[in-house]
Amino acid sequence: MPERPIPGAGADLEPSSRPGVPMETAAQPLAGARAPITPQHSDVPVFKHAGRKQMPPVYGTAQPPKGLSGLLRKTAYSYPDHLPRHWMVLLLADRVDVWEHRLRRSLRWSLPTALALLVAGMTRLRLSRT
């Protein structure tokens, strides 16, 4: 009958002969990998978590933060990401961003319509007085 290895066997051996020692060494980049990671440069403000010192290697700058939603995002990233407050403010910023977009989209037709109604009302008022 072949002997089966016992789970956890060898955990108290010398570190040079332990089976998990290669995984306990410091991480090294593989051959052919670009290291160190060069950060992207952008004029767009990029938010990072409060507890992290370095920027992530990849981030997006296609939609820069703007308006009230941008201020809310800046506020959210001032809190550590393990607090629910961080995520709740980010969710609120998403909702505000949707309303900002809807308002911006509706101003294209609502502002000219309001001006046309105002001019028509003024014209009607002048005609009724004469």
Stockholm file with secondary structure:
# STOCKHOLM 1.0

chainA/1-130         MPERPIPGAGADLEPSSRPGVPMETAAQPLAGARAPITPQHSDVPVFKHAGRKQMPPVYGTAQPPKGLSGLLRKTAYSYPDHLPRHWMVLLLADRVDVWEHRLRRSLRWSLPTALALLVAGMTRLRLSRT
#=GR chainA/1-130 SS CCCCCCTTTTTTSCGGGCTTGGGGSCCCCCTTCCCSCCCCCCSSCCCCCTTCSSCCSCCCCSSCCCHHHHHHHHHHTTSCTTSHHHHHHHHHHHHHHHHHHHHHHHHHHHHHHHHHHHHHHHHHHHHHHC
#=GC SS_cons         CCCCCCTTTTTTSCGGGCTTGGGGSCCCCCTTCCCSCCCCCCSSCCCCCTTCSSCCSCCCCSSCCCHHHHHHHHHHTTSCTTSHHHHHHHHHHHHHHHHHHHHHHHHHHHHHHHHHHHHHHHHHHHHHHC
//
